[in-house]
């Protein structure tokens, strides 16, 4: 009988961090290649954008389901399969002869990324001592931010020096390294205890949830900000799908999501805060480039430099944020992070008009540092006390709330920006109109974070009340 290895915590964390970097890199690196892909395949932008949408849809629609599947069949084996699929699909993207095959390979790559994202946080509870959970979550957040920041720069260099195929093939050696580290250092799956009623997979709930989330993601992303009849039909389909999913889960013997978890005020509050914060963070990516180029008159290179301040701060702040969460408590640091984000939004709505570039960068740094602290602390608070058999699905739900926030932010706050600017074509709007749109958008963002702060404070008050009654 083979002796079970004791997992090395630093190397196990390295494999998880690398998987998070790959999944975020897969998102950000493809965007910079869309113009080149349109030329290479002689395709319209509406067709080429599916290279990005296919990846996003696969992650959004399947991240909860793969988390639950990991709980059932073993997280280690599914995590290894996810890395392998991501790596193989990256190679498939790099050699795809047609746009259709490239989009199909990107969907497979998104499925692999969904597995890695859902299970990386779930593994923290099995590989890291509880007192260091915040630090570990900080590392995952740091590498994810590095992947997001590195994507556009690396993609531009690879396309300029090689071809568009290199932006996908670069993932292959990194994926092989992540697979080797995970295979060598992640803990073995626990043997499942047989019971009279063994938990099973929920195929109907999985299908309904996937279709519902796909319909919502398409409703929010198709049309590039123009919400027409097709978007309304997809949104209606998402609402119907959500209702059917709730009914199916109520009758399922082994539901994909047990509704009892939402009765925990802390868990429900964490999901709501995560969605609201992600919605606001997306505004910096949607509004920022237009404001910097149209209102401040920066060229593309300087816009990229200024915009890189956000991901850079997120990468640098991840580990210190984790240490703060471990030392002062995840719940307290969640509120501190929200306060910093609120202050950053208020300053973004007021400072750039008078201080120019410094007036944009300083609030962005404050907002992003607050986001790093919030994300690390909130993830730590959710995952710290989750039962081992539910870590995968809870991690999937937590990641889903973030993804839905990003998708919603791109659509809703993008529409707020366009409406506040008083134009249907942002690319030709006057600098004064863009500045007005910027102020109003981040004023709305500050209100949304204020709502998140109220939810967080209310949740902590409820927890203290329940604890007092229990004692």
Buried (B, 14 or more C-beta within 10 A) or exposed (E): EEEEEEBBBEBBBBBBBBBBBBBBBBBBBBBBBBEBBBEBBEBEEEBBBBBBBBBBBBBBBBBBBBBBBBBBBBBBEBBBBBBBBBBBBBBBBBEBEEBEEBBBBBBBBBBBBBBBBBBBBBBBBBBBEEEBBBBBBBBBBBBBBBBBBBBBBBBBEBBEEEBBBBBBBBBBEBBEBBBEBBBEBBBEBEEEEEEEEEBEBBEBBBBBBBBBBBBBBBBBBBBEBEBEEEBEEBBEBBBBBBEBBEEBBEEBEBBBBEEEBEEBBBBBBBBBBBBBBBBBBBBBBBBBBBBBBBBBEBEEEBBBEBBBBBBBBBBBBBBBBBBBBBEEBBBBBBBBBBBBBBBBBBBBBBBBBEBBBEBBBBBBBBBBBBBBBBBBBBBBBBBBEBEEEBBBBBBBBBBBBBBBBBBBBBBBBBBBBBEBBEBEEBEEBEEEBBBBBBBBBBBBBBEBBBEBBEBBEEBBEBBEEEEEEEE
